Amino acid sequence: PIFIVVVVVAVNSLFGKSNEIAMQYALVDLVIVVALQMFIGTSGVLSFGHVAFVAVGAWTVGLLTIDPQLKHSLLPNLFPFLYDVSAPWVPAIFIGGLVGGLLALIVAPALMRLNGLQAGIATFALLGLVNQVLTYWSSIGPPSGQSMVGIPSVLNVWITMLFALGAIIVAWLFQRSRPARLLRAAREDGIAAAASGINVVSQRIIAFAVSGVVAGVAGGLFALTNRVVQASQLSIELDR
């Protein structure tokens, strides 16, 4: 997969700037897909909630990278401490990943006890809740219906490719970890796995949190690629 990504990016870069931009968005989507595969592919449990982790990652990176002076005029209702909170774009991306992972870790104990359609509906509800909070809570973002603008232009297709390759490597390493092997066993036969002493819920929580970190990083990449973040962009439409 790493070889294929590098070749595709290199070939597309030969066909002009518009192709590079399209490829950059495709690489962001690739990181989201990798995050989904890390959980859904390993556990067999459907999740719409990962777009929520993408959303909070994008939101976090937006708040951290917009110039503090610009935030005062663009985001008039923010909590006061958020005006002075900032970070360089690289740490901001990883902070966005940590925020996504933290949200996943908080909600996982309840969600990871569910199976099948129940789990899908519950994670969809999580996405809806996060989207509503980002849309209407102007203390952490722009007023309802408006966009978060002023995000700096720092990424290009090659930098985004490096993050995508990093996500692939992280997923490859995770699939060879003990929690992933135990979770795959539970996916194939939950009754036999439980009878063998595997705590299925615990393994799901680990996978959910780790994939939430990768999804949060993808959200940060989306924010820096798009340079405009709006809650309506980070909904079920993105998951499709």
Secondary structure, DSSP 8 states (H G I E B T S, - for coil): -HHHHHHHHHHHGGG-HHHHHHHHHHHHHHHHHHHHIIIIIHH----STHHHHHHHHHHHHHHHHS-HHHHHHH-TTS-HHHHS----HHHHHHHHHHHHHHHHHHHHHHHTT--HHHHHHHHHHHHHHHHHHHHH-TTSSSSTT--B--------HHHHHHHHHHHHHHHHHHHTSHHHHHHHHHHH-HHHHHHTT--HHHHHHHHHHHHHHHHHHHHHHHHHHHS-B-GGGSSHHHH-
